[in-house]
Amino acid sequence: MAVPQSVPGTNGTAGVEVARMSFEEFTAVGPRGLYAADRPVVVRLPSSVQGLGREEVAARLAEMTVTLFTEPGDKNFPGRWETRDIKLREFFADERNLTASDTWHRVVSNIRSSPADVNAVIGFDAEELFGYGNALYAANLWISHQGVFTKSHFDEFENFNIALEGRKRFIIAPPGVRDYYPRSVLRGYGDKSQVVDLDDADLARYPRLAAKLAQRRDFVLEPGHMLYLPLGWWHQAESLDDLNINVNFWLKSKKILRRPHVLGIALYTYAYRRFKGVYSYKPTEVNS
């Protein structure tokens, strides 16, 4: 594994280069080796792995139901996205979903119930590689256009994110609670920071964040690369190209027991979202 080096950063801090490894190095340590190390890593997938691009995904999954997220194209918008279910072919048929500059559009579908589609889209046998068994919570297909921004937050799962088409810029920072100035837990925002963009933090207003920013990883995930994002690490992402297609795997891990704030917020947020009817990444129904 590459040794992280300090790199210049914004906000008067210095970040750390993200560690990188070959696919052979990844298979040697395995997912659980990465869980134990608890550091973000970018893995270069072999050239023999050929995932699907836009045309192939659109053809294979045209009739699949996906959830369309829409929200104002404003990083500081305080509300939730709006969602509605559509067919994937409808998403691609409406040019506004790929070109609007004042509104962000992205679709997601948890396709874990269709392993044949998962494997076809990413270009390899996911269960064989990750050995997840019952630990798999979601295998999410994400499609977004240039500029779509995911605000800083953490997840309660180990996360492997594979870039199939388009580039995404990630900023990732170590676990923590108070240092990130979390939003209202009671309103279901406990996994999100008041500092929505870690690249544009007002350290006079949020001084505790400075130490965490000094340890952040700021990098671009390229097609053919896979990011390992540890459970509980804060992160944000921005789509850089006209079209971005990613598949990410959320895997349950006992590591969450060592991060009680993550567990507590996850349990509350799950209950809150069910009560309020907020999207919960349930598996897409597979037509027989």
Buried (B, 14 or more C-beta within 10 A) or exposed (E): BEEBEEBEBBBEBBBBBBBBBEBEBBEEBEBEBBBEBBBBBBBBBEEEBBBBBBEBBBEBBBEBBBBBBBBEBEBEBEEBBEBEEBBBBBBBEEEEBBEBEEEBBBBBBBBBEBBEBBBBBBBBEBEEBBEBEEBBBBBBBBBBBBBBBBBBBBBBBBBBBBBBBBBBBBBBBBBBBEBBBBBEBEEBBBBBBBBBBBBEBEBEEBEEBBEBBBBBBBBBBEBBBBBBBBBBBBBBBBBBBEBBBBBBBBBBBEBBEEBEBBBBBBEBBBEBBEEEEBBEBEBBEEEE
